[in-house]
Amino acid sequence: MESGPATSPQRVVPEDFAYLGAFRLPEGDANSNWTFSGYGLTFYPGGDPQGPDDGFPGSLFGIGHDHHQLVSEVSIPAPVITRDPGALLRAETLQPFADITGGMFGPDLEIPRADIAYLPQIGDQTGGKLYFTWGQHFQFEHQPSHGWAELDLGSTDPAGPWLVGQLPNYVLNDYLFEIPEAWASMFAPGLRLATGRFRDGVWSGLGPALFAIAPWEEGNPPPPRARLERVATLLLYGENVPGSPEIDVSSGYRMDGYSEPDEWSGAEWLTAGDRSAVAFVGTKALGESWYGFANGVVYPTSGDEDEVYPEVPEWPYDDRGWWSDDIAGQIILFDTAELGLVARGEMEPWEPQPYAMIDITEYLFNPGFDLENGKRHLVGAVAFDRDRGLLYVAERLAVFDGESVVHAFSVG
C-alpha cells in the first residue's frame, strides 16, 4: 500500500506485530456463556489485582452469547502458541454475566451489534466507566445507542442511551475505544472516545466509519435520549444525509480494497512509544463477491418488478446476504495524523487510506466458512493494553461447539 503524506508521524508497522498465542474463555454461568460471542471486548488495567505475575496483568470485560448480550469480566492467562485448543489455558471469571444497560435496548435485538470500552475517570466523573453502544442489523430510524455504566457488574447504574449528532446507527454501534489524550489535545480537544461501525452492503459507506465523542462534556451524565453535539468525523466513505438511515455513496467514495461482504468488527488506537496507528480488525472477503446465498445463487437487488427471484436453497445455504469465494482474518492500519487532519477539516473523511495490512488467518483455529455451525465471520472485537503494547483479538466460533478464544499480539 502507498505511504501517507509527509506530515505523518511515525507509524506502527506490520513488523511491530508478534503473535504470542491464545487462551480460552471461562465456563459460562446461569445467565450466559462464551459460545457465539466475541463482538464486544475491552481491557481494564485495574482488573485481577491478585493475579499471577506472568506479564499479562489486568482483565477483560467482554460481551457473551449473541442472544443474551450480557457482559462479564475475566482474567487474562498467559497465552499459549499451539494448534491444539485443548492445550490452551482457560481464563477465570472475575465478575459473572450481567446486563450493564439496565434493559435499555430490549431483549430481542435482531443480529445485534455492540461494543464496550473502558476509560479512566475524566472530568467530574466518579471513577472510570464502561462505555457501551448497542444496535442491530436493520435500523431504519435513528435510535439512541450509547451510554456508560459502572465497573461493578452487580450495580452498574447505567446512564443513557444517547443519540450521537445527526448520525445514523449504521455508522456508530460496532466498535468503541479510547483516543489517547496527546492526540486529542492536538486535533480534537476533549474528544477521547472513538465510536464507529462498518456495515456490509454499503449502508455505512464504502469503508469503516469512525467518529470522536465526549459524552462527559455534555452532562454528568447526559440525560436519557440526549443528542450528543460534540462529534468529530475521523473517517466516512460517503456522505451523511440528516434523517436518512444510511450513508449516501452515490459519489463513489471508497476505501482501497473495499468489498461489500467485508466485516470490520473491531478497532483500537494502537501506540508504541511515539508511533501510532488506528487498527481495524475483521473478516476480509476474498475472490468474487455477490448478494444472495452461500452456494453462489445471486438474489436480485435492482427492484425491477420483472425480476425473477430464485428459490431459497436448502440449509446450510439458506442465509441470504453478502458472500464471497473465501475469507481471511486481517488487520488494516490507518495513519493517525491523517485522521487528525480530517478532524480539523483539512482533509476529506474519505481520503485517508489504510497504509498496511496484516493477515492473521494462519493463527486462527477455525479459518474459513463453517456454514453448518453458522460461521461466516472469523474475528470479532479487540482490546488493547496500552502500557504493555498487548493487543487481544477475539476469534468467533473458534473451538468446542462455538466457543470463542482470544488471541494475543505484542505491538512494538
C-alpha positions as CSV (number, residue, x, y, z in Angstrom):
1,M,0.0,0.0,0.0
2,E,1.1,3.5,-0.6
3,S,2.7,5.6,2.2
4,G,0.9,8.6,3.6
5,P,1.7,12.3,3.4
6,A,5.0,13.8,4.7
7,T,3.1,15.2,7.7
8,S,2.5,11.6,9.1
9,P,4.1,10.8,12.4
10,Q,6.0,7.6,12.9
11,R,3.6,4.7,12.2
12,V,3.1,1.3,13.8
13,V,4.1,-1.1,11.0
14,P,3.4,-4.8,10.4
15,E,6.9,-5.7,11.6
16,D,5.9,-4.4,15.1
17,F,3.4,-7.2,15.5
18,A,4.4,-10.5,17.1
19,Y,2.0,-13.4,17.8
20,L,2.0,-14.5,21.4
21,G,-0.6,-17.3,21.4
22,A,-4.2,-17.7,22.6
23,F,-6.3,-18.6,25.6
24,R,-9.8,-19.9,26.2
25,L,-12.6,-18.1,27.9
26,P,-14.2,-19.4,31.1
27,E,-17.1,-21.8,31.5
28,G,-20.5,-19.9,31.4
29,D,-22.8,-19.3,34.3
30,A,-26.6,-19.4,34.8
31,N,-27.1,-16.2,32.8
32,S,-24.8,-16.7,29.7
33,N,-21.7,-18.2,28.2
34,W,-18.9,-17.6,25.6
35,T,-20.3,-19.5,22.7
36,F,-21.5,-17.4,19.8
37,S,-19.7,-14.5,21.5
38,G,-16.8,-12.0,20.8
39,Y,-18.5,-8.9,19.5
40,G,-17.6,-6.7,22.5
41,L,-14.2,-6.5,24.4
42,T,-12.2,-4.0,26.4
43,F,-9.1,-4.1,28.6
44,Y,-9.3,-2.9,32.2
45,P,-5.8,-2.2,33.7
46,G,-7.1,-2.4,37.3
47,G,-8.6,-5.9,36.9
48,D,-7.4,-9.1,38.7
49,P,-5.0,-7.3,41.1
50,Q,-4.2,-10.7,42.8
51,G,-3.4,-12.4,39.6
52,P,-0.1,-14.1,38.8
53,D,3.0,-12.1,37.8
54,D,3.1,-13.6,34.3
55,G,3.3,-10.4,32.2
56,F,-0.4,-10.3,31.4
57,P,-2.0,-8.3,34.2
58,G,-5.4,-6.6,34.2
59,S,-8.6,-8.1,33.0
60,L,-11.0,-8.1,30.0
61,F,-14.7,-7.1,30.0
62,G,-16.5,-8.9,27.2
63,I,-20.0,-9.4,25.7
64,G,-21.0,-13.1,25.8
65,H,-23.5,-15.1,23.8
66,D,-25.1,-13.0,20.9
67,H,-28.6,-14.0,22.1
68,H,-28.1,-12.8,25.6
69,Q,-26.0,-9.6,25.2
70,L,-24.6,-9.8,28.8
71,V,-21.2,-8.6,30.0
72,S,-18.7,-10.5,32.2
73,E,-15.2,-9.7,33.5
74,V,-12.5,-12.3,33.1
75,S,-8.8,-12.8,33.9
76,I,-6.0,-12.9,31.3
77,P,-4.0,-16.1,31.5
78,A,-0.7,-16.4,29.7
79,P,-1.4,-17.2,26.0
80,V,-0.1,-20.4,24.5
81,I,1.1,-21.0,21.0
82,T,-0.4,-24.3,19.9
83,R,-2.6,-25.9,17.2
84,D,-4.3,-27.9,19.9
85,P,-7.1,-25.8,21.5
86,G,-7.2,-28.3,24.4
87,A,-3.8,-27.1,25.4
88,L,-4.9,-23.5,25.9
89,L,-5.1,-22.1,29.4
90,R,-8.6,-21.0,30.5
91,A,-9.4,-17.6,31.9
92,E,-11.2,-17.2,35.2
93,T,-14.5,-15.4,35.8
94,L,-13.9,-12.3,37.9
95,Q,-17.5,-10.9,37.6
96,P,-20.4,-13.1,36.3
97,F,-22.5,-12.1,33.3
98,A,-24.9,-9.1,33.8
99,D,-26.9,-6.6,31.8
100,I,-24.9,-3.4,32.1
101,T,-27.5,-1.4,30.3
102,G,-30.5,-1.9,32.6
103,G,-32.5,-3.2,29.7
104,M,-32.2,0.0,27.6
105,F,-32.1,-1.9,24.3
106,G,-34.6,-4.6,24.9
107,P,-34.1,-8.4,24.9
108,D,-34.7,-9.2,21.3
109,L,-32.2,-7.3,19.1
110,E,-32.1,-8.9,15.6
111,I,-28.5,-9.6,14.7
112,P,-27.1,-7.4,17.4
113,R,-24.0,-5.2,17.1
114,A,-22.4,-3.8,20.2
115,D,-19.1,-3.0,21.9
116,I,-17.8,-1.7,25.2
117,A,-14.8,0.4,26.2
118,Y,-13.1,1.2,29.5
119,L,-11.9,4.8,30.0
120,P,-10.4,6.1,33.2
121,Q,-12.0,8.9,35.2
122,I,-12.4,12.1,33.1
123,G,-13.5,15.5,34.4
124,D,-16.1,15.4,37.2
125,Q,-16.9,11.7,36.8
126,T,-16.8,9.4,39.8
127,G,-14.1,7.0,38.7
128,G,-13.6,5.2,35.4
129,K,-16.6,4.0,33.3
130,L,-17.6,1.2,31.0
131,Y,-18.9,2.9,27.9
132,F,-21.2,0.9,25.7
133,T,-23.0,1.0,22.3
134,W,-25.8,-1.2,21.1
135,G,-27.8,-1.6,17.9
136,Q,-28.9,-4.2,15.4
137,H,-28.5,-5.2,11.7
138,F,-31.5,-3.2,10.5
139,Q,-32.4,0.1,12.0
140,F,-34.5,2.3,9.7
141,E,-34.8,5.2,12.2
142,H,-32.1,6.9,14.3
143,Q,-32.2,5.4,17.8
144,P,-30.3,6.2,21.0
145,S,-27.3,3.9,21.0
146,H,-24.6,4.9,23.6
147,G,-24.3,5.1,27.3
148,W,-22.0,4.4,30.3
149,A,-22.0,2.1,33.3
150,E,-20.0,1.5,36.5
151,L,-17.4,-1.3,36.6
152,D,-19.2,-3.2,39.4
153,L,-21.4,-5.6,37.4
154,G,-23.6,-6.1,40.4
155,S,-24.5,-2.4,40.5
156,T,-23.8,-0.9,37.1
157,D,-26.0,2.3,37.5
158,P,-26.2,2.8,33.7
159,A,-26.6,6.2,32.1
160,G,-28.1,6.8,28.6
161,P,-29.0,5.9,26.0
162,W,-27.9,8.9,23.9
163,L,-28.0,9.8,20.2
164,V,-24.8,10.9,18.5
165,G,-25.2,14.1,16.5
166,Q,-27.3,13.6,13.3
167,L,-25.6,10.3,12.6
168,P,-27.4,7.0,11.7
169,N,-26.9,3.9,13.7
170,Y,-25.2,2.2,10.8
171,V,-22.0,4.2,11.3
172,L,-22.0,4.1,15.1
173,N,-22.6,0.9,17.1
174,D,-20.0,-1.7,16.3
175,Y,-16.7,-0.5,18.0
176,L,-15.7,1.7,20.8
177,F,-12.2,2.5,22.0
178,E,-10.0,5.1,23.8
179,I,-8.4,8.0,22.0
180,P,-5.0,9.0,23.5
181,E,-5.1,12.3,25.3
182,A,-2.0,13.6,23.4
183,W,-3.6,13.1,20.0
184,A,-7.0,14.6,21.2
185,S,-5.3,17.7,22.6
186,M,-3.7,18.3,19.2
187,F,-6.6,17.6,16.9
188,A,-9.9,17.2,18.7
189,P,-9.6,18.7,22.2
190,G,-11.6,16.8,24.8
191,L,-12.8,14.1,22.5
192,R,-11.4,10.9,24.0
193,L,-13.8,8.2,22.9
194,A,-13.9,6.8,19.4
195,T,-17.1,5.1,18.0
196,G,-18.0,3.7,14.6
197,R,-19.2,0.8,12.5
198,F,-18.7,-1.0,9.3
199,R,-22.0,-2.4,7.9
200,D,-21.9,-4.8,5.0
201,G,-23.6,-3.7,1.8
202,V,-22.6,0.0,1.6
203,W,-25.1,1.2,4.2
204,S,-22.3,2.7,6.3
205,G,-20.4,3.9,3.3
206,L,-17.6,2.2,1.3
207,G,-15.3,1.6,4.3
208,P,-15.3,1.8,8.1
209,A,-16.8,4.9,9.7
210,L,-15.2,6.5,12.7
211,F,-16.1,9.5,15.0
212,A,-14.8,11.0,18.2
213,I,-17.1,12.0,21.0
214,A,-17.1,13.1,24.7
215,P,-20.3,12.4,26.5
216,W,-18.9,13.6,29.8
217,E,-18.7,17.1,28.4
218,E,-22.4,17.2,27.8
219,G,-23.6,16.2,31.3
220,N,-22.6,14.1,34.2
221,P,-24.3,12.1,32.8
222,P,-26.2,13.5,29.9
223,P,-30.0,12.8,30.3
224,P,-31.6,9.8,28.6
225,R,-32.2,10.3,24.8
226,A,-30.0,13.4,24.8
227,R,-28.3,14.2,21.5
228,L,-24.5,14.5,21.8
229,E,-23.4,17.5,19.9
230,R,-19.6,17.4,20.2
231,V,-18.8,15.0,17.4
232,A,-15.7,15.0,15.1
233,T,-15.7,12.9,12.0
234,L,-12.5,10.9,11.5
235,L,-13.5,8.5,8.7
236,L,-16.6,8.3,6.5
237,Y,-16.5,6.8,3.0
238,G,-19.6,8.6,1.8
239,E,-21.8,11.5,2.8
240,N,-24.3,11.6,5.7
241,V,-27.8,12.8,4.8
242,P,-29.5,14.0,8.0
243,G,-32.6,11.9,8.7
244,S,-31.5,9.0,6.4
245,P,-30.8,5.6,8.0
246,E,-27.9,5.0,5.6
247,I,-24.9,6.8,4.1
248,D,-25.1,8.2,0.6
249,V,-22.4,6.6,-1.5
250,S,-23.6,7.8,-4.9
251,S,-20.5,9.9,-5.4
252,G,-18.3,6.7,-5.2
253,Y,-16.0,7.4,-2.2
254,R,-14.3,4.1,-1.5
255,M,-11.7,2.7,0.8
256,D,-8.9,0.9,-1.1
257,G,-9.8,-2.8,-1.3
258,Y,-13.4,-2.4,-0.2
259,S,-15.8,-5.2,-0.8
260,E,-19.5,-5.4,0.2
261,P,-19.1,-8.7,2.3
262,D,-16.2,-7.3,4.4
263,E,-16.8,-7.3,8.1
264,W,-14.5,-4.8,10.1
265,S,-15.9,-5.7,13.5
266,G,-13.2,-4.4,15.9
267,A,-10.9,-1.4,16.2
268,E,-8.3,0.1,18.6
269,W,-6.0,3.1,18.7
270,L,-2.5,1.5,18.9
271,T,0.5,3.2,20.3
272,A,4.1,2.0,20.7
273,G,6.3,4.8,22.1
274,D,6.0,7.7,19.7
275,R,4.5,5.6,17.0
276,S,0.7,5.0,16.4
277,A,-2.0,3.6,14.2
278,V,-5.7,3.1,14.2
279,A,-6.2,-0.6,13.6
280,F,-9.4,-2.2,12.2
281,V,-9.6,-5.9,12.7
282,G,-12.1,-8.1,10.8
283,T,-13.0,-10.6,8.1
284,K,-11.9,-9.7,4.6
285,A,-13.8,-11.1,1.6
286,L,-11.6,-12.8,-1.0
287,G,-12.3,-13.5,-4.6
288,E,-15.6,-12.9,-6.2
289,S,-18.5,-11.5,-4.1
290,W,-22.3,-11.4,-4.6
291,Y,-25.5,-10.8,-2.8
292,G,-27.6,-13.9,-2.4
293,F,-26.8,-17.3,-0.9
294,A,-23.6,-19.0,0.1
295,N,-23.8,-21.6,-2.7
296,G,-23.3,-18.8,-5.3
297,V,-27.0,-18.2,-6.1
298,V,-27.5,-14.5,-6.7
299,Y,-30.5,-12.7,-5.4
300,P,-31.7,-9.7,-7.5
301,T,-31.4,-6.2,-5.9
302,S,-32.5,-3.9,-8.7
303,G,-36.1,-3.7,-7.5
304,D,-37.3,-4.3,-11.1
305,E,-40.9,-5.8,-10.8
306,D,-40.0,-8.2,-13.7
307,E,-37.0,-9.7,-11.8
308,V,-37.1,-13.5,-11.3
309,Y,-36.3,-14.4,-7.7
310,P,-34.6,-17.8,-7.1
311,E,-35.8,-20.4,-4.7
312,V,-34.1,-20.3,-1.3
313,P,-31.5,-23.1,-1.2
314,E,-31.6,-25.8,1.5
315,W,-29.7,-25.5,4.8
316,P,-27.0,-24.6,5.3
317,Y,-27.0,-22.4,2.2
318,D,-30.3,-20.6,3.0
319,D,-28.8,-17.5,4.8
320,R,-29.3,-14.5,2.4
321,G,-26.7,-11.8,2.5
322,W,-23.4,-10.7,1.0
323,W,-21.0,-13.6,0.3
324,S,-17.6,-14.2,-1.3
325,D,-15.5,-17.1,-2.5
326,D,-13.3,-17.1,0.6
327,I,-12.5,-15.1,3.7
328,A,-9.4,-14.1,5.7
329,G,-8.7,-12.5,9.1
330,Q,-6.9,-9.2,8.7
331,I,-5.7,-6.1,10.5
332,I,-5.6,-2.8,8.5
333,L,-3.7,0.2,9.7
334,F,-4.5,3.9,9.3
335,D,-2.3,6.9,9.9
336,T,-3.5,8.9,13.0
337,A,-2.1,12.2,11.6
338,E,-4.4,11.8,8.6
339,L,-7.4,11.2,10.9
340,G,-6.3,14.4,12.7
341,L,-6.4,16.4,9.5
342,V,-9.9,15.1,8.9
343,A,-11.0,16.1,12.4
344,R,-9.7,19.6,11.7
345,G,-11.5,19.8,8.4
346,E,-8.2,19.9,6.5
347,M,-8.8,16.5,4.8
348,E,-12.0,14.9,3.5
349,P,-13.2,11.9,5.6
350,W,-12.9,9.6,2.6
351,E,-9.4,10.5,1.7
352,P,-7.3,8.5,4.4
353,Q,-6.5,5.0,3.2
354,P,-5.0,2.0,5.0
355,Y,-1.3,2.0,4.7
356,A,-0.6,-1.6,5.7
357,M,-2.4,-4.9,6.1
358,I,-1.6,-7.9,8.4
359,D,-3.1,-11.3,7.6
360,I,-3.8,-13.2,10.8
361,T,-5.6,-16.2,9.3
362,E,-2.7,-18.6,10.0
363,Y,-3.2,-18.1,13.7
364,L,-6.9,-18.9,13.8
365,F,-8.2,-22.3,15.0
366,N,-11.2,-22.4,12.6
367,P,-10.4,-20.3,9.5
368,G,-12.8,-20.2,6.5
369,F,-16.5,-20.6,6.4
370,D,-18.2,-23.1,8.7
371,L,-21.8,-22.9,7.4
372,E,-23.1,-25.9,9.4
373,N,-22.2,-24.0,12.6
374,G,-23.3,-20.6,11.4
375,K,-19.8,-19.2,11.0
376,R,-19.4,-16.6,8.2
377,H,-17.1,-14.2,10.1
378,L,-13.7,-15.1,11.6
379,V,-13.0,-12.5,14.3
380,G,-14.9,-10.0,16.4
381,A,-13.9,-7.3,18.9
382,V,-10.4,-6.3,20.1
383,A,-8.9,-4.8,23.2
384,F,-5.6,-3.1,23.8
385,D,-3.3,-2.9,26.9
386,R,-1.6,0.4,26.0
387,D,1.0,0.2,28.8
388,R,2.4,-3.1,27.6
389,G,1.5,-3.0,23.9
390,L,-0.7,-6.1,24.1
391,L,-3.5,-6.5,21.5
392,Y,-6.2,-9.0,22.2
393,V,-8.4,-10.3,19.3
394,A,-11.5,-12.5,19.8
395,E,-11.9,-15.3,17.3
396,R,-15.6,-16.2,17.0
397,L,-16.9,-19.8,16.9
398,A,-13.3,-21.0,17.1
399,V,-13.5,-24.3,19.0
400,F,-15.6,-26.7,21.1
401,D,-19.1,-26.2,19.6
402,G,-18.8,-22.4,19.0
403,E,-16.7,-21.2,21.9
404,S,-14.7,-18.0,21.3
405,V,-11.0,-17.8,22.0
406,V,-8.8,-14.8,22.5
407,H,-5.5,-14.3,20.6
408,A,-2.7,-12.1,21.8
409,F,-0.2,-10.0,19.8
410,S,2.5,-7.7,21.1
411,V,2.8,-4.4,19.3
412,G,6.1,-2.7,19.2
